[in-house]
Amino acid sequence: MDLMEGCRHLREYKEEEGVEGYRTLHAWFISPITAKARRKKAEFCYCHSCHSSGGKRLHSCLSCIYFACWGTHMKEHLKTTKHKIWVDLEYGNIWCAACSDYVYDHELRMISEQHLAESHRNLGLGVLFEPWYPSSKEISMLKSNPKRDEFSENSKLGLRGLINLGNTCFMSCIVQVLVHTPLLRDYFLSDRHICNFSGADQCIVCEIDRIFQETYCDKMSPFSPHKLLHMIWTHAHHLAGYEQQDAHEFFIAVLDLLHRHLIHKTNISPTSCTCIVDTIFTGKLQSDLVCQVCKGVSTTVDPFWDISLDLPAVSPDLSGGQTISLQDCLQRFTQPEHLGSAAKIKCSKCNSHQESTKQLTMQKLPVVASFHLKRFEHSSRLHKKITTRVDFPEILDMTPFISHARNNSSPMKKKEYQGIPSNNKYILYGVINHVGNLDAGHYTSFIRQHSDLWFHCNDHQILPASISQVLDSEGYLLFYHKQILEYT
């Protein structure tokens, strides 16, 4: 069977009837492209046997436009009319009753995607993603060039240094982490971005796309990200200038700009966005305020892109074998905090201001967990760097810090929870370090390539590294990727 033309029965139908029936059915009942068509679909899209619109997977006979529920009602019509070709009214897929299977037809698929895109635009949902299909010329070029760049065990593809443009090491290390973020890499290297800007050099998403293309080409010479720097200066004025900037501030600024430019000229609300930035980096932080009188709980949930963790100015007594770990920092971050009499809240149950405790937990974990170790202390009296040693693991289990784990304090609840399989483990894939002090410092990064290869990125220079070197580093920004992804 030719996969481009479906089965023999579909080919016979197309020779006799053509594709206009499918085109009309799609325009009115599958992806209606006008308000009138949507009203007609709501009014007439029901099973012609049982008159139910909520039945099992409505299909339409392509020969006589008869709607029937999947199963018995379809079989009854087939027995009466001998019509073999049906269309799924939800997705537009073709069902051949003679083959007892769905069949693919390239021409009908193109019609379906054309109507889906038009319906998407008509509803004000922006431009629908259009998959790439090679043209005959491109197919010919691919066949004549069988040797192509691809990943192998020792491939250096994706390893490219960045030229320091004058105290821009903070930018270089963030760019290296972003281009080695797996889902972000897959998004840009599969040409998923569709620009909604009319002018050139306005969209930062296009510039990041260009950086991905430059990084994953076969060039080895250092690359100059000057356009990205100029865009950041234009859109984030607090980062403009040639003085050294904070890598954490730059990271948040880049995510914010990517997020805003991805939804530019769309009707998507920033608070309910599913762009690639929010899909990868956004988690939800739950804040519980507990009244100390009536024990009433007030809960708020806020999105976050990273977690900033406070560090003690002095490490515990290292001679006693104690160290500060990332888990210790997260434990302190998620433990209840008594707000005291100076910060009373108005309890809705007591109807008066009462003392309370506040607890932060992770209601929803992001795909990439980014941790900011707050090493820079700024006060009215002094500015200093906190050099406290923090041990961070290669594999991090976030289960103890999610909301229903932290809030279930009874032994029975904890025991019950521990019996549930955990899919909340993260693997380290990027570390950014700050060397020196606040007056004269320098940023470098470690990034994971493939599954177990590490490299040290120092602006234009990239050198192999070991996991022990990574875990022995001081750590300023830590990037973990979820090992198992859930799709909803």
N, C-alpha and C positions, 0 to 999 in steps of 0.2 A: 504493500500500500504506500502511495506517495504521501508523505506527511504534509506536503504543501497543499494538497488538493483533497484531503479527506478520503473517505471510502468510496467504493464503486457506486453505492446507492446515492450518495450525495452528489457525485459527479453527474449521474444520470438525471437527478432532479434539476441541477443547474443548467444542463443542456436543454431541458424542456421548459423550465420556468424562469431561468435567470436568477438575479439576486435582488430584484426590486421588492419582492415580498419580504425578504429578510430586512432590507433597508427600511421599509415602511414600518414593519413591526418594531424595529429597534427605536425609530424616531418617536413612536407613539406610546409604546408600552414597556420598553426596557430602560432606555435613558431618554425620556421625553425632553425635547429641546425648546419647547415653548410652554407658556402658562396654560394655553388651551389644551395642549397634549397632556400636561400633568393632571388637569381636571378630568380628561377622558380616561386616563389610567386609573385614577381614584374611583371613577364611576363604573367602569366596565371591566376592570381587571379582576375577574373571579372565575371559578370553575363553572363551566357551562353544564356540568352534570349535577353537582350538589349545591351550586350557587354560593359557595363559600370562598371568601377572599383570603382567609387565613389558613388554608389547607397546606398540605405537604408540597412544597416546591412546584409552583405553577409552571406548566409548559404550554406552549402553543404549537398546534399542528401548522407546519409551514405551507401546507397545500391548501387549507381552507380556513385558516385563522380560527381554529377551535381551541379554547382554553380548557385545560384539564389538570386535575391534581396528579401528582406523581403516583404511579401504581395502577390501581384498578380502573380508574376512569380513563387513563391513557390507553390501557389495553382494550377497553370496550370500544373506544373510537377506532383504534387500529383494526380490530376484528371486523368492524362495520365497513370501514372505508379503504383499508389496506394502505393508508398513508404512513410512510416510514419515517419521514424526517420531522423532527420536533426541535423547538427552541426553548431553552431555559429562560424564563421571563425575568430572572434576577440578574444574571450575568451575561446572557446572550450566547451561551455555549450551545453547540449543536449535538443533539442526541439522535442516533440512528437506531430505530427499533429493530431493524433486520440484523445489525451487528451487536445489538444489546450493549452499546458503549457510546461514550461521547467521542466525537471525531473532530479533528482540527482541519481548518481550511484557511489558508493564508489570506485570500481575498475577503472572506467574511470577517476575519479577525481585524483587517484594516478598516472595514466599514464600522465595526463595533468600536474600535478605538477612536475613530473620527467622531462618532456620535457621543461617546463618553466625554471627550474633550470639549465638544460644543456645549453639552449639557452642563458641564462643570463651569464653563465661562458664563453661561446664561444664568446660573444660580449665584454668580458673584464669588465663586470659590477660587478665583485665580486660574493660572495655567496648570493643567494637569500634566504630571510627569509623562513624557513620551519616551519609551524605550528606544534604544538605538538598534537599527537593523542595517547591516552592511549592504551597500549598493553593489551592483554587478561589477563596477570598477574597483570597489574596495575588496570584494571577494577575489578578484583577479590579482590584486596587489598582495593580499595575504597568501595566496597560493604560490606566488612567485618569490615570496620572502619567508620561507619556512622557519628561519632562525629569528626568534623574537626574544626581547628581554623578559625574563621571568624569574621568580624566586627559586633559589636552590639552597642547599644546606649552608653553603659559605658565600651566598650572594651578598654583594655590597650595595645592591639596589636600595635606595632610600637613605643612604648615608652620604650626606653632602654638607660640607662646612658652610658657615655663614660669615660674611665679611663684617668685621666690627666697623661701624660707621662713625665711631666717636662715642665712647661710653654707652654702647648699645648691647652690651653682653646680656642685660636683663631681657631684651627682646629675643636675642638669639636662642637662649635656653628655653623660653616659652614656645617659640616656633618649633624647635626640635621635639618637644614633648607633644605638641599638637599633631605634627606630621607622622608621629609614631603612635597615635591613638587609633587602635584598630578600626572601630566603626566609623570614625571621622575619615580615615584613610580610604576605607571602602566607599564611602559616600562620594568623595571628590574624585577618586580615580575611576568611578563608574559614570562620570558626567551627569550627576543628579541635579546639579545647580542650574536653575533657570533664572536669569537676571531680569529684574523688573525696573531697573534704572534705564533712563533714556540716554544719558551722557556717558562719555568714557571716563575711566579712572574715578568713579564715584562710589562703586560698590566694593566694600571690603571683602565680601564673600568671593567675588571674582578674583581679587588679588590673592586670597588664601588658596583658591583653586589653582592659580598660576604657580604659586609656591609649591604646591603638591606636584604639579606637572614637572617643575624644574628639579625637585628633589628626587623624583622617581624616574627620571630619564637616565641615560647612560653617561652623563657628564660627571666628572669627578672634581673639577675645579670648584673652588668656593663660589658661592652665589651671593649677590648683593640684594638684600630685601629693602632697598631704599624707598620703593613705592609704598610698602606697608608702613614704614616709619612716617612718611609724609601724611598718609591717611590717618594714622593715629594722632599726629600733631593737629590735623584739621578737625577731627571729630572729638578728641579727648584733650582739651586745652591744658589740663593739669599735668599732662605727660609731655608737653611740648618743650623743646630745648635740648641742648647737648649735655646737660648735667646727668649724672647717674640717677636712674629711677628705680622704684621698687618693683621687682619681678611679679610680686603678688598683685599689685595695683594694675600692672600691665595685663596680666592674665584675665582679671575681671573685666577690664576695659575692652579687651579683644572679644571675650564672650558676649558682652553686652552689645557691641557693635555688630557682631555676626548675627545675633538674635534679632536686632532691629532691622538690619538690611535684608534678612531672609524673609521677613513678613512685610517688607516695604510694598506699598500699593496693593495690599490684600485686605480682606475684611477679617483677618484672624486677630483675635484679641490677644495681647501679650500675656494675659493671665491664664489663658487656656491654649497656649501654643504647643504644637507638636513638631516644631522644626528640629533639625538634626542636633542643634546645640542643646535644646531642652531635653530631647530624647536621650542624649548621652550624659549630660552633666547635672541635670536638675533632679534634686531629691526634695523631700518634704520634711520639715522640722516641726515637731509637735511640742507646744509649750503648755504645760498644765500648771495652773495656779490653784492651790488648795487652801481654802479658808481654815485657819487653825481653830475656829470656834465650832462651825457646823460641819466641817470636812467636805463642804461643797466644792466641786471641781469646775473650773472654767478653762476650756481648751481652745487654743488657737493653732492654726496650721499655716506655716509660711514656706515658700519655696527657697531653696538654697543651691548655690553652685559649688560652694566649698565650705569647709568647717575650719574656723580659726581657733586654735587651741592655745591657751595660756601656758607659759612655762614658769617654773620657779626660778628665781634669780640664781640660786646656788643649788647644786646637786646634793642629794643626800650623801651621807658618809660612804664614799666608795670603798673604803677599807673594810667596811662591814659586808661587802658584797652586794649592796643595794644599788639599783640603777633606776632611772626614769625610763619608762617605755611608752610607746604610742598608745598601748592599751590603758596605761595608767592615766594618760591625758584624756582619753575618751571616757574613762570611768569618772573622772572629776567633772568632765563636761556634762555628763548625763545624770549626775547625782543631784538629789533635791537640795535646794539652797534656801535657807531661811532669810526672808527679805527684811525682817526687823520692823521695829515700830516707826522708823522714819519713812518707810515705803508701804504704808498701809493701802489696801485696795478696797473698793466698795463691793461687798459681797451681795449678790442679787437675792440670796436666800435670807441673810441676816438683815438686809436693807440698811447696812451701816458699814463704815470703814473698819476693816479687821486686819490683823497680821496674817501673813500667808507664806507658803513655801512655793517655790518655782522649780519645775523640773523640765529639762529639754531632752527629748528622745527623737529617734529617727522613725517617722511614720512610714516614709517611702524611701528606699535606698536607690541612689542613682546607679547608672551603669558604670560610670567612672567616679570614684570617691576621691576628692581632692582635699588634702589636709594642709593647712597653713600653720606652721609652728611659729608663734609670735616671738621672734628673736629680737625685734627692734622695739625698744622702749622709748617713748617720747613723753616727756613731762615738761612742766614749766621750768624745772630746775636743771634737768640734764637729759641728754640723749645718749643711749648706750645700747650695745648689742649683748644679748643674753647668750652665752656660749654653753649653756647646760647641755650635757650629753643626753640624747634621746635615742633609745634603741627602738628600731622599727623593723618588723618582720617582712619576709618575702611573701608569706601568705597571711592574710588578715581575715579573721572571722568577725563579722559585724553583728552576728546574732545577739550578743549580750546588750547591744545598744539600741535595738529597735523597740518601738513603743510597747507592744504587747509582751515583750520579755522583761523590760525594766519595770513596768507598772504592776506586773503580777508578782507581788512580793511574798506571798504565802508559800511555805515549803511545798504544799501539795500542788500549787499552780506551777512552780518552778520544775518540779519533778515531771509533771504532765507535759510541760513545754519541751523538756530535754529529750522526750521520746519522739518528738517530731523531727523528721529528716530536715537538715539545714542546707539551704542553697545560698547562703549569704557569705560565702568565702570570696575574697578578692586577692588578686595577684599583683605584685608591684611591677610597674612597667616604666616609671619615670621618677627621677629624684633631681631636684634643683638645690644646689648648695651656694652659700655665700661665703667667700673667703675674704678675710681682712676685717676692718672695722667700718663704722659708719662714714668716716671721712675718706677712706681709701679702700674700697672693696671691689670684688669682682665675682660675677656669677658664672658658674659652670653647671653642666647637667650630665646625668647618666640616663641612657635610654636603652630599653630592651628591644633587640632586633630578633625576629622570629620567636622561638619559644624559650631559648636559654642563652642567647648571646647578648652580652652587654657591651656598650661603648661609652666612652667619656667624650663629651662634646665641649670643646673650649673654643668658642667662636669658629674660626676657619679650620681648626685642628680637630680631628676625630681619631681616637686611639682605642684599641680593644681594652676591655676592663673585665674584671671578675666580679661575681656576686658578692664575694667577701669585701672587695673594695667599696662596692655600693653600700652594703650594710654597715661598713665602718665609717662612712662619711657622716658629716654633721647633720645634714638634712634641714632644709628650709621649707620647701614645698614637696609634698609626697603625692604621687599619683598611682592609684590602684584601680585595676579593671576587674569587674565582676567575672567570675569564672564560668558561671552558668546563667544564661539569659532567659528570662521568662517573657513570652510574647502574649499580649492581651489584645 
